[in-house]
Amino acid sequence: MADLSALSSFLVAAVGLGVPLALAALGEMVTERTGVINIGLEGSVIWGALGGALGALAAGPYAGLACGVSTGALAALCFALFAVRLGTDQIITGTAVTIGSLGFTGAVFQSRFGATGIALELPTVAALELPLLSEIPILGPALFNQAAPAYIAYLLAPLLAWLLFRTRWGLAVRAVGESPDAAHAAGVPVIRTRLLATVFGGALAGLAGAHLSLVHTGTFAENMSAGKGFIAIAVVVLGRWSPWGVVAAALFFGAAEALQFALQAWDSELPYPLFLALPYLLSLAALVGWFGRARAPGGLGSPWPTARR
């Protein structure tokens, strides 16, 4: 019984840690399907965390989630206006957005709560227990006793799978990502499609950031995104640009991080930094073994001339 309880606790932690990655990666997957790689995703995550914190203080935790979505979308729109509309280099633009976002969120936080910060306590989003499903042994508490963003991720995976591979909209999105010139010749608005997909990805990254501040920690701290946006991009690759694969990869990353915490609690003479590196080492191992069989969208990272919109 003790072993089953420990396993259940581990799965609860793995799902909880995997949810923000799944949200950010699902949005980034749609963005990359249109041929845009948003390296500025980390910026949307940290803006979502700050927006969620400020919104929750003003009007409650669910308003905080909405504010997180909005601020994440605005950060992505800033990236898209340059990288998509003006055709600037996507990697350089995304890097600038990330660095700028980390600096600006820190400045806003300090101006609001003081230069040294305070012990900020936020109203948090409570877990929603689904009757009957949450009583399933081992898996029930992990999957069906989570906060609202987790259920959003559950619903998005099948919805995006259907939209991308069973609808005309999905065909247009994938065509823009594979060959924007051919999509333009077929009448698909390439620039608009890429803009909307990038903003959608930023909105989900903002929700992931709000999840960090309003579900995981109940507070906000500078740079608390801790590379989640970059990890989400790796999740997209590991998930092979498929909604179901992305969710599975996010749960793998979440399990790796949960394992790190479990090993830290275990009495060991191994150096502490090794445990911190474990999720990244496992992720690199998975990417090395899997990337060769993955095929990115043909137009990924390539700008498209605004003159042809």
C-alpha positions, 0 to 999 in steps of 0.5 A: 500500500505504501508503494502504491501511495508513493506511485500515486503521489509521483503521478500527481506531481508528474501531471501537475508539472507536465500541464504548463508544458503541455499548454505552452507546447500545444500552442507552439505546435500550432505556431510551428505548423504554420512555419513560425518558430517562436523562440520568444515563447519564454517571454509569453510564459513569464508575462503570463505568470506576472499577468496572472498574479496581478489579475488574481490580486485585482479580481480573483484567480480565474480573472488571473488566468484570463489576464495571463492568457491576454498578456501572453498573447500580447507578447506573442503579438509583439514577436509576430509583428516583427518576425511575421509581418516584417520578415525579421529573423525569427530566432533573433527576434524571439531571443530579443522578446525573451530577454526583453520580457524577462527584464520588463516583468522584473521591472514591473514586479519591482515597481509594484512590490518594491525593489527587494520584493515581498512575500507575495501571496496570491489567491490560487486556483483550487483543484476540481475533483471529477466525481467517480473518475478521481476515484480510479486507483492510482491514475484517478487522483493524478488525472482528475483532481487537477486545476482547471488548466489541466482539463483545458489541456485534456480537451485541447489535444483531441480538439486540435488533432481533429482541427489540424487533420480533419478540417479545411482550416487544418489543411490551410495551416499545414499548407502554410507551414509546408510551402507558403508559396503554394498556399498563397497560390491556393488563396490561403492568407499566409501572413494572417494565418501565421499571425493568428497561429503565433498569437494563439500559441502565445495565449496558451503560453500565457495560460501556462505562465498563469498556471505556474503562479496561481496553481504551482506556487501561489506567488510570483518571482522574477524569472520564475518561468525557469526555461519552461518556454524553451522546454516547451519547444523541445516538447513539440519536437519530441511530440513530432508536431502532433497534439497527442505526441506533444501531450505525451512528451509534456508528461514525460518531461513532467515525470522527469522533473517529478523524479528529480524532486523525489530523488532530492528527498531520498537520502543520497550522497550524490551532488545536488546539481546532478538532480537539477540536471536530471530532467534536461539530461533525460530530455536530451537523451529522448530527443537524440533517440527520437529526432531522427525520425521526426520531420519538421514542417518544410517551411519552419523558420523561413520568412515569407515576403509581406509583399505577397500577402 
